[in-house]
Amino acid sequence: MAKDVAVIGVGQTYFVRGYEGSIRELAFEAFREAAQDAGVAQKDVGASIFCSAPEYDKQRSPAGVLAEYLGLIPQPTFYIETVCSSSSSGVKVAYSMIKAGLHDVVAVVGFQKMSEITSAESQERMGRGADIQWEAPFGTMMPAYYALYAQAYMAKNGLTPDDLMKVRVKAATYGQINERAVYRKGVKPEDFDPNNPEAKMAGPVASPLRVGDCCANADGASCVILANAEKAKAFSKKPIWIMGIGAASEAVNMSARPDFAKGLSVGYAAAAEAYKMAGVTAKDIKVAEVHDCFTIAEIMAYEGLGFAKPGDGKALIQAKETYKEGRIPVNVDGGLLSKGHPIGATGGSQIRTIVLQLRGEAGPMQVKDPDIGLVHNVGGVGLYGNVTIFGR
């Protein structure tokens, strides 16, 4: 494994439904924790990258504003956006700058304060993540798009609503023990019973997806600090090395996508690239974070990452193979379904979880002695995809 670029510090705020401070304070909380974790001061950071989905930000060009507040000027700062995968894209850019020799240490801060706008406004902005000429005017929204994938997948592969429910039950199992998660309640099968008026998870959203199949908006920030080998060894006792990075994109229009039943093509393409760069296969991954914005997204990710053959993803959740004690633990921090989904902060939060796992510092969520971990982060309805592989 090439040891060229490492993560030396990670930080994350609590993910909440209504953060009372400003985006400056939100970003500061995550950066402070990561800087303390890495043992660096502002002067040690050669460049900063800020990541969010700008349609939710009232502040235009937030990178300069946040860099000033965090004390990261006059060093250069950059702004990265690939919707929900923004902060993992930021890590790819930071990795590239360090590999190129431009900077020794780079801080990547993802943030989103989604509560600044109403839920209706949020859904409308999510819809504009699709093509605003040919799709968004017809009222398309994220649940409807993923419902199309779920319907196609079910028709071909025999997936049932109960299989999707099992994904949410697992997420809630670990959300209860993740103090940073927004949803920390257990979920039982009876919570999905449509005949039970008290079953809050059972309400229809976009068939076959129900309330419990969908993640929630949240406010939050994350920070990942990367360094070259020399600085990593100087600052950190437990650097976590980036072994492989893969990225891909897909046609924005659904009509240009050939096979809904196969899942998101960016998962397959980005994973193949990351595995090749890292020199490992799916069998080598000991713990993973996948983008579970909807329950069907996690099932599709199992297959795109090679944890299961196409059509067999449901078998993993049925057999509890993706639980902490299973063959390939996935989202044992509760995933987006329990943590919430502050768009720009999500990828950095996933990376933080894997870094803590590889260090053996994940507390009650700790998987037994993992040496290689993977992060799968998707932007939009599979418009962008990033897969990053980390090693001790």
N, C-alpha and C positions, 0 to 999 in steps of 0.2 A: 504494500500500500504506500503510495506516495504521500509523504507528510510535508506538504507545501503550505497549506492554508488550514487554520484551525479556528474553531469557535472557542473563545476564551471567557466569554461572559454572556449570561442570559438573564432577562428580566421580563416580568409581566405584571400588569395591574390585576386587581380583581376585575372580572367581567361583570358588569351590572346593567340594569335596565335604564337607569337614569343617573348618569354621572353629574354631580353638581358643579364641578369646576370647569375650567376652560380646556381646550385641546393642548395648550401649553403645559398645564399642570398634569394632564393625562399622560402626555409624552414624557414629562420629567420623571414621573413615578417609575415608569418602565426603564428609562435610561439610568436613573440612579441605582436601581437594583442591579442592572447588568454591569455598570461600571464598578460597583462595589464587589460584585462577583468576580470580575476580571482583575481587580486591583489596579485599575487605570484611572488617571485624571483626565480632564478635558484636553489638556495640552498634549496628551499621548495619542489622541485620536486624530489621524491625518485627514479624514474626510467623513462626512455623514451622508446617509441616504434616508429619506423619509418616504413613507409608502402609505397611500390611502386611495379610496375611490372618491375623486374630487367632487362628484355631484352631491355628496352628503356634507361637504365642508362649506361652511359659510366664509371661512378664510380663504381667499385666493392665494395661490402660490405659497402654500404653508411651509415649505422647506426652509426658506430664509427666516421666517418668523420663529419657527421652532428651534433652528440652529442657534439663533441669537439667544433665545431663552435658556437653552441648555448649555450655553457657554462654549459652543463649538465654532465660533468665528474667530479669526478670519479664514479658517480652513474652508475648503470648498464644500458645498452641500448640493445634493441632487434630489430630484423628485421622481419616483417611479410609480407607475400605475398599470396593473393588469387585473383590475377589479379584485375579486376575492383572493387571487394569488399574488397580490402586490408585494407583500413582504418577503415571500420566497423568491420572487423575481429580484427584489432588492439584494438578497443574499447572493444570488447568481452574479449580479453586477459587482458587488463588493468583492467576491471571490476573483472575478476577472481583473479588477483593478489591482488587487494585491498580487496576483500571478504576473501581471504586466510590470510590476515594480513601481507603479505610480504612488502607492501608499503602503505603509507597513501595518497600520491598524485602521479599520473602518467600522463605524457604528451604523447599524440598520435599525431604524425605528418605524414600526408599523402602528397606525392609530386609526380610530374611527369613533366619532361621537354621533351615533345614529339617532339619538334621542332629540337632537336639535330640530328634527323635522317629524311630522306625524307619520303614522303607519301607512296611511293612504299615499302620502307623498313619497315615502320610502319605496312602496310597491311600484309606483309610477316610474321612479328613477331606475329601479331594477329592470323594469320592462324596456326602458331605453338602452339597456345593455345589449338588447337585440338590435337588428337593423331597423332604424327609425323610418326608413322609406317603405319597406316591404313587410315588416312583421309587427313592430311595436304599435302602429296605429290601430291594430285589430285587438288590442288589449292583452297581448301576451305578457305573462309574468312567470317568475321562476318556478312556483309550484306546478303551473300548467306544463311548462317545458319538461320538467323531470317526470311529470305524470305520463307524458308521451313515451318517454324511455321505459317507464315502469310497465305501461300497457303492452308495449312491444316485447319487452323481456318476459313478462308473464305468459304472453301468448305462445312464445317459442319454447320457454324453458320450464314451465310448470311452477313458477314461483307463486306463492300465495300471500295474501295479506298477513297471515300469521307469521310467515317468515320475515316480513318487514317489521312486524311488531317485535320479533325477537331481537332485532338490531337495536331498537329503542330501549328494550328492557336491559340489554347489556350496557348501553350508554348510561342509563340511569344508575345502574349498579356502581359504576365508577364515578359518576357525577356526585354521588353522595359523599365520596371520600376526597373530592377535589375542592379544597376551600376556595379556589379561585373561580369556580364555575358559577354561572348565573342560576342554573336549575339544579337543585340539590335534593330532589325528592326521588324516592323509589318509584318504579313503575311496574305494575303487575298486569298480567293478561286481561283481567277483568276491567282494567282501565280503558281497554279498547272495545268493550262490549257495546255494540250499537243499541242494544235493548235496555241498557242501564242509563237512566237519565243523569246519573252522577259521574259517568265515564267521560272525563274531560278530554281524553286522548282520541275519542272515537268520532268526533265531529268531522264531516266531510270538508275537504279543501279543494282538491282536484283529483277526481277518481283515477287510480285507487288510493291516492295519498290522503291521509287523515291528519288531524292536528298533531298527533303524536309522531307522525312520519316526517315532520318538518322542524328544522332548527329555528331558533328565535334570534331576532336582532339584539344587539347588545352594544354597550360602550366599553371600550378598552384599548389598551396599548401593549405592545411587546417590543423588546429590544434584543438584538443579537449583535455581539461584538466579535469581529473576526480579526485575525492577525497572521502575518507570515510566520514561518517556522522559528526564526530567530526570536521574534517578539513573543510568540506563543510560549516558548520554553522559558523565556525570561519572566513573563508575568504569571503563567498558570501552572499549577501543580497537576491539573487534570485536563489538558487540552483535548478537545474532541475534533478529530480530523475529518475534513470533507474528502470522501473517497470518490464520489461520482455525482455529477449534476446532469440531468436531462431536462429538456424543455421542448414543448411542441405547441402548435396552434391548429385551429380547425375552422372550417367555413362558418360564418356567423349565421347564415340562413339554414333553417332546418331542412329545407327542400334540397339542399346540396349535400346532405349527409346520407350515405348509402345504407347503413345498417344500424337502426336504433336498438335492435335486440342484442347487439354485441356490446353496447355501452359506449363510453366516451373514448374516442380514438386517441385523444391526447394522453390518456393514461398509459395506453399500450406503447405509444411512440416515445414518450418521455422516460418511461421505465426502461425500455430497451437501451436507450442512450446512456442512462445512468448506470445500469448494470454493466454495460460494456466498458465504460470509463473506469468503474470501480474494480472490474475483474471479478465480480461475484455474480451469483444467481439468486433467484427468489428463495431458494432453500437455505441460503446463508443469512437471511434476515431474521433477527431474533425478536424484534419489536418494531411496530410500525404505527404511524399516524396517517390516517387517510381522510380525505375531504368528504365528510358525511353530512353535507348540508341537508340532505334528505336520506331516509333509510335506504332507498334504492341506490343511491350514490355509493354507499359503502359496499353493498353487494357487488356492484359493477367494478369497484376499485379492486376487490379481491382478485377478480379475473384479469383486469388490465395489468396488475402488478405480478401476475404469475403465481399467486398463492393458491389459485384454483383454476381448473380448466374452464374455458367458456361454457357457460350454462350450469356450472357446478358450484358457483359461489354460495348458493343457499345451503349447501351441505356443511360449510364451515360454521355458519351461525347455528344451524340445527344441532350440530355436535359440540357446540361451545368451543371450537378450536381457536376462536379469536378472543377468548377470555384470557385473563392473566396467566392461568395455569395451562393454557392450550398450546397447540403446536406453533401458532403464529399470533401472539397477542397483538390486538389492534385497538387503538383508541382507548387505552386503559386509563385515560384521564377524563373520560366521558365524551370526548369528541365534540364536534360542533353542536350535536344534538343536546348535550348537557351544558357545555361551557358557554354556549351562545356564539354568535358569529359577528363580531365587530370587524367588518370586511378587511380593512387594511392591516389589522393586527393578527389575523387568523394564522397565516403561515408562520410568523415568528413565534406564536404560541405553540404551534405544533413542533417547531424546531426546539423550543425550550424543553418541552416534554421529553423529546428523544435525547437531548444532551443530558438532562438529569438522569434519565434511565441508564445511559451508558456510563455515567459517573457513579451509579449506585446511590443516587441521592433523591429518588422519587418517592420516598416515604411509603405510605400504605399502598401506593400504586406501583411499587417497584416489582419489575419482572426479574426472575432469577438469572443473574449474571449474564446480561446481554453484552455482546461485543460489537455487533453491527446493527444499526437502526436505519429506518427509512421514513421519509416524509413525502407524502403525496398531497399536493395542494392545487386545486382547480380554480380557474377564474371564469365567471359566467357559467353558461351551460356548456362546459367543455370547450369554451372558446380558447382558453389558455390552459396549459398544464405544466407543472413543475414536479419533478421527482428528484430528491436529494438523498444521498446515502452517506451516513456518518459512521466512523469507526473510532474505537478507543486508541 
